[in-house]
């Protein structure tokens, strides 16, 4: 009887072992899973890079650059419209324009432009400027007496320019004649400082 049991065990043992997964099979399965994971990671990276490239292009397209002659002098300008609409006169929201201008005779300046309503800044006032959600900084401003454009000049263009060259988003709070203040927000991350070559280098930190 013992011999019979032993013989059956000898016969059944190898057959049972053959039904299990071999080391080679496990290694192949692990390799397949690793390959699939690597491919998924590569696809995710490619998607992220494509999204980043599209966002960079979007930000760059928000800026407009001009190189013109005003009178007998050359004028360079970089300008961008606010991402939000601002109601400055009670008649509905409109975008606000932020401009950096370099004129051979008038010098360099930075200013906001409204298409409706007006600034409450005569003869001078202050605006609050915040970059990337950081605490706001007060900057002196003034409104020219001319009515040719509804503009508010931010006096320290150097600080504002350097702030913009290091920022992704900028917000400016300013007083309006309709009462109170309004805030315009700008996605400034796509600025190309090289388009304004005589202005402070982007590597110079705001002060």
C-alpha positions in Angstrom: 0.0 0.0 0.0 2.8 2.4 0.9 4.5 1.7 -2.4 1.3 2.5 -4.3 0.9 5.9 -2.5 4.5 6.7 -3.2 4.1 5.9 -6.8 1.0 8.1 -7.1 2.8 11.0 -5.4 5.7 10.7 -7.8 3.3 10.8 -10.8 1.1 13.6 -9.4 3.9 15.8 -8.2 5.4 16.9 -11.5 2.0 17.3 -13.1 0.9 19.7 -10.3 4.2 21.7 -10.5 3.7 22.2 -14.2 0.4 24.0 -13.7 2.1 26.8 -11.7 3.7 30.1 -13.0 7.4 29.8 -13.7 10.0 32.4 -12.8 10.3 33.2 -16.5 6.6 33.8 -16.8 6.6 36.1 -13.7 9.6 38.0 -15.1 7.9 38.5 -18.4 4.7 39.7 -16.7 6.7 42.2 -14.6 8.5 43.4 -17.6 5.3 44.0 -19.5 3.8 45.9 -16.6 6.9 48.0 -16.3 6.8 48.8 -20.0 3.2 49.8 -19.8 3.8 52.0 -16.8 6.7 53.7 -18.6 4.6 54.2 -21.7 1.8 55.8 -19.5 4.3 58.0 -17.8 5.8 59.1 -21.2 2.3 59.9 -22.5 1.4 61.9 -19.3 4.7 63.8 -19.6 4.0 64.6 -23.3 0.5 65.8 -22.4 1.8 68.0 -19.7 4.5 69.5 -22.0 1.9 70.2 -24.7 -0.4 71.9 -22.2 2.5 74.0 -20.9 3.5 75.0 -24.4 -0.1 76.0 -25.2 -0.3 78.0 -22.0 3.0 79.8 -22.8 1.7 80.6 -26.3 -1.5 81.9 -24.8 0.3 84.2 -22.4 2.6 85.5 -25.1 -0.3 86.3 -27.4 -1.8 88.5 -24.7 0.9 91.1 -25.2 1.0 93.5 -28.1 4.2 95.3 -29.1 4.5 98.4 -31.3 7.4 100.2 -32.9 6.2 103.4 -34.4 7.1 107.0 -35.0 5.2 109.7 -33.1 6.2 113.0 -34.5 9.8 112.7 -35.4 10.7 110.3 -32.5 10.6 106.6 -32.2 8.2 105.0 -29.8 8.2 101.5 -28.5 5.4 100.1 -26.5 4.3 96.9 -24.8 0.7 96.6 -23.8 -1.8 94.0 -22.4 -5.5 94.0 -21.6 -6.9 92.9 -18.3 -8.3 89.4 -18.0 -11.4 90.8 -16.2 -13.8 93.5 -17.2 -14.1 96.5 -15.0 -17.2 98.7 -14.6 -15.7 102.2 -14.1 -18.9 104.2 -14.9 -21.9 102.1 -14.0 -22.5 101.2 -17.7 -21.0 97.7 -17.8 -17.6 96.1 -17.6 -14.8 96.8 -20.0 -11.2 95.7 -20.1 -8.4 97.9 -18.9 -5.2 98.4 -20.8 -1.7 98.4 -19.2 0.9 100.1 -21.2 4.7 100.4 -21.0 5.9 103.2 -23.3 9.4 104.2 -24.4 9.4 107.5 -26.4 12.6 109.2 -27.6 11.5 112.6 -26.4 9.0 111.9 -23.6 11.0 109.2 -21.9 9.7 106.0 -20.3 6.3 105.6 -18.6 3.8 103.1 -17.5 0.0 103.7 -17.4 -3.5 102.3 -17.3 -6.1 103.2 -19.9 -9.9 103.1 -19.6 -12.3 102.9 -22.5 -15.1 104.4 -20.4 -15.4 106.1 -17.1 -12.5 108.0 -15.5 -9.9 107.8 -12.8 -10.3 109.8 -9.6 -6.7 111.0 -9.4 -6.4 114.8 -9.5 -3.7 115.9 -9.2 -2.3 112.7 -7.8 -3.3 109.5 -6.0 -2.0 106.0 -5.2 -2.7 102.6 -6.7 -2.2 99.2 -5.1 -0.2 96.7 -7.0 0.0 93.0 -6.2 1.9 90.3 -8.0 1.2 86.5 -7.8 -1.2 87.0 -4.9 1.4 88.6 -2.6 0.6 91.5 -0.4 -0.1 94.7 -2.4 2.4 97.6 -2.7 1.3 101.2 -2.9 2.6 103.2 -5.9 2.1 106.9 -6.6 0.1 107.8 -9.7 -1.3 110.8 -11.5 -3.8 111.6 -14.2 -2.7 113.9 -17.0 -4.9 117.0 -17.5 -5.4 116.1 -21.2 -8.7 114.5 -22.2 -7.2 112.9 -25.3 -7.0 109.6 -23.4 -8.4 108.4 -20.1 -5.0 107.4 -18.7 -3.5 107.0 -15.3 0.3 107.1 -15.1 2.0 104.9 -12.5 5.0 107.0 -11.6 7.6 104.5 -10.6 7.7 102.6 -13.9 11.0 101.0 -13.0 9.5 99.1 -10.0 6.3 98.2 -11.9 8.3 96.9 -14.9 10.6 94.8 -12.8 7.6 93.5 -10.9 5.9 92.5 -14.2 9.0 90.8 -15.5 9.0 88.5 -12.5 5.3 87.9 -12.2 2.7 85.5 -13.7 -0.3 87.6 -12.6 -0.6 91.3 -11.7 -3.5 93.1 -10.1 -3.8 96.9 -9.9 -6.4 98.6 -7.7 -7.2 102.2 -8.7 -9.7 104.9 -7.7 -12.5 105.9 -10.1 -14.7 109.0 -10.4 -17.8 106.8 -10.1 -16.8 106.2 -6.5 -14.6 103.7 -4.7 -11.9 101.6 -6.4 -11.7 99.0 -9.1 -9.2 96.2 -9.7 -7.8 95.1 -13.0 -6.0 91.8 -13.3 -3.4 91.0 -15.9 -1.9 87.6 -16.9 1.6 89.1 -17.5 3.7 85.9 -17.6 4.2 86.0 -21.4 6.0 89.3 -21.5 9.1 89.4 -23.8 11.4 92.0 -22.1 13.7 91.9 -25.2 11.0 93.9 -27.1 11.8 96.8 -24.8 15.6 96.6 -24.9 16.4 99.8 -23.1 14.3 99.0 -20.0 15.8 97.4 -16.9 16.9 93.8 -17.4 14.4 91.1 -16.3 17.1 89.6 -14.1 17.1 92.7 -11.9 14.8 91.9 -8.9 12.1 94.3 -7.9 12.9 96.6 -5.0 
